[in-house]
Amino acid sequence: MWVPTLYFTEGIPYFLVNSISVMLFAKMGVPNDQLSFFTTLLYFPWFLKGLWSPFVDILRTKRWWIIAMQALLTGLCILLTLTLPHPSAEMIAAKGTSVGMFHFTLVLFIIAAFASATHDIAADGFYMLAHSEKSQAAFVGIRSTFYRIAAVFSQGVLVYTAGYIENKTGDIPLSWQVTLGVTSVIMLCVTLYHSFFLPRAAEDQPRTTANGEKIRGSEVWNELRESFVTFFTKPGVGLAITFMLLYRLSEGFLVKLCQPFLVDAKESFVREGQIIGGGLGLSTDTVGLLYGTIGVICLLLGGILGGVYISRKGLKRSIWLMAAALTLPSFVYCYLSMAQPESLWIIGTAVSFEQFGYGFGFTAYMLYMMHFSEGPYKTSHYAICTAFMALSMMIPGFIAGAIEMAVGYSTFFWIANTCSVTTFVITYFVWRQLRIEN
């Protein structure tokens, strides 16, 4: 029974750092330019984790790394709970909370990000060592299901909890303090559980040479250098990198500001006395339900159906539909920002449609990276591809908030979705090089 708990635990800190932190800072009144920039910085460990992943292989066992990182994450969640700043209600309402007030919170989030990325490396490695190839296939569905449950729990249940407490007490900082406290208890429970019940796999030993000798750090760096050299000398590497950076450009702008847009007041952007693009003014618990629960379920459903579709049609026959599914539903945010509807049915349907399209269209991106990674250094090359995947979201994330604060939500969403042109252009060049699969 350790596979469900391990992958549920893998998801909790990832979504805490990359999704819940955005909502937390938005509700605390941090301006969007600071919010998007600093929460984007938190993604760096997943961009860089390929550089230290070999050292997880040669230092200690995967089991040790898993429990050590879970214990560290538990401690960090406790510290986040105890040290979370309490800006005044007036500062929050005016969106005048400087991110400088959260400098210690950001440091804790950064450490949590590195711990979470390291836990990912160890957990995936342990899964392969503790299971035979046959049992790996048998448990892969359970593994992915519980990671998805973690996504719904983190972005849905935890955010809804914060909203419920906020509605009852009117105290926004307290609501997030309690939510982080709940996360601490969950992390403590799974850490204790894994300390006693995570198996000790016979093959889970520090990596050695063929002669059984301890591998030196210099040898690891030589392997890393070789994998990078072979990656960047692959035929078509320039087109591949461009595709990985531009295919999701539109979504890269949107993802950091979707939740702030949903909770910001309708009059949150005013110029010369006129409202020209505020948010929807939804409560935190409503966002937890619509975006964090129903939206995430639609995202996962889109990914599942996308995988079924592309497995039957092949990448070349599917890629245009996938590109359209990834980009066109995002225009619902243009509609929402202009119409600012009151109906939760309309808002929920729009968000669900966009999330389903993103999940469906993202499948082509993942399959392309797998195809490009084929070869003797498949694992290392795929890790490099995922680094570019992270970078594709980080580059627009750094500037998204500043653009929104300059022009308002409506114009920002139109600018972001105009970037879908780059998706179709790069898809055309990749499509020309793909072969039709039988």
Secondary structure by P-SEA (a helix, b strand, c coil): caaaaaaaaaaaaaaaaccaaaaaaaaacccaaaaaaaaaaaacccccccccaaaaaccccaaaaaaaaaaaaaaaaaaaaaccccccaaaaaacccccccaaaaaaaaaaaaaaaaaaaaaaaaaaaaaccaaaaaaaaaaaaaaaaaaaaaaacaaaaaaaaaaaacccaaaaaaaaaaaaaaaaaaaaaaaacccccccccccccccccccccaaaaaaaaaaaaaaaaaccaaaaaaaaaaccaaaaaaccccaaaaacccccccccccccccccccccaaaaaaacccaaaaaaaaaaaaaaaaaaaccccccaaaaaaaaccccaaaaaaaaaccccaaaaaaaaaaaaaaaaaaaaaaaaaaaaaacccaaaaaaaaaaaaaaaaaaaaaacaaaaaaaccaaaaaaaaaacaaaaaaaaaaaaaaccccc
